[in-house]
Amino acid sequence: MKLLVVEDEALLRHHLYTRLGEQGHVVDAVPDAEEALYHAREYHHDLAVVDLGLPGMSGLDLIRQLRGQGRDFPILILTARGNWQDKVEGLAAGADDYVVKPFQFEELEARLNALLRRSAGFTQATIEAGPLRLDLNRKQALVEDRPLALTAYEYRILEYLMRHQQQVVAKDRLMEQLYPDDGERDPNVIEVLVGRLRRKLEAAPGFRPIETVRGQGYLFTERCR
């Protein structure tokens, strides 16, 4: 998933960028609201992590602006303020959850994963479609209960398409899920990865859930649950 992290403390920002990247996310990590608004305008994000105590425009005002601009991705607040009034104010501004500093990364990760699941309409840590099951915690795909040998990039593409079932996903969107830098993105690589992924999914005879929509992108045609 592609995440936007807005945190002015450089060490914590770097720590979040690194740890979330290790979990398979592509992360835009910025120090203030102005840069956050630019990234939100230029790129698609699946979730944002926003510190309330930002320089200049506050985290609360940033959240209000994002919601006012129609950005509907989940937002998780980071706050050093532990009193309930600040939490309520953050949720009222449009945030979906919060974590109080200092925090354990495992708690943050669990809350992020829960928000991502709910935003895609899933309540469990697995997604199923016909003979295919995706274990979101283990980052593993199984067909007819047999593990598929997917590369990290193949898994990311499959997870993203399943989370956006029955929606056309553009190649550019998939490239953003794999590569943090524009210069690394190559649509030909996406075609190769999707081709390999299709062949592996055919371990279940007749199971061809990924359709190419010419000139637009890819469609996961199976209904996921």
Steps between C-alpha positions, in 0.01 A plus 500: 500500500611860443509703821544869575687569826497858633739537793729795575739313731771381259609191692147371549413580138801298381412216738143484368619520139740211556277273707191546284712441190622175653135396534454531124353851482612781272532809720499874432643649820479880533567749785208741473147563378603693190698206361224262606241692300729497196550122519129439559424708191759336274479134607247242608532379861326219681548644850660795681675520837487856631676653801286765668791718614623616159677833437292762322165344418397258775423136442134567576478770234681273254244225560215748450654617172552144375139412576379827350683410179323166484793281611318205650793271591523396867696735726676392818608772742828499690476717808702569813180624662333225693186673625165398359407850377788502249407152378138601453604817316721298265226250423251782447739662250480187287761257635414133537726393785789623714814380675650685796876561511716330607365185335608150405537451126304173524194689628530758222533225239196314634287815490617586148418150378156515659427835334617371162281190533192698597551755223494213249190349662667206677487418870732198514873466432425277201347573160344217301393475139403159363791261564735788590567612856723789600645506851561869566703442815739245350500670158428165342270381222352151486310331219291202609691518832836465326745790543594690186865593452453871434769765498446802725395712200261235369340477843459878525328514161267214590410649838430841349281359223304289750452794735360688199297211365282567198663840447734587216843581644730702276860393436619829649319417824665159515842651433450736795438192716837353405744787453543808723685699231352612168824419317475131587154453353466307176159383369667213316612355834138503620394303193768239566406469869129469426572236235703293747233544766228377263695186417547419868131553577415249229608231748123479545366380162280761332575767762588820312396789726719777352369663185679761289285803415666638190633852542389516865661237720407177676182366655468230766172352387426259786294615796713505816381437853 
